[in-house]
């Protein structure tokens, strides 16, 4: 099966959720397992995953916060708590 990213030249993806970030560590773990598997799918390509969150700030206005790829769920959750 061809990946929707195959042949697109995409090297990075922002992974965000609405007002949450608890999914980031499980997603990074699953990606790392796929990246290091000896039987990775043919369509697999290395990507930089930028964790983030969509934050509701006022009315229907949303702010997209993007973090360094080395950050995980804890950093996003702390930032959301301060927001």
Protein Blocks (a to p, Z undefined) as FASTA:
>chain_A
ZZfkgonlpabdcdddehiaklmmmmmmmmmmmmmpckbcfklccddddddddddfbhjb
ccdddddfkbcfklmmmmmmmZZ
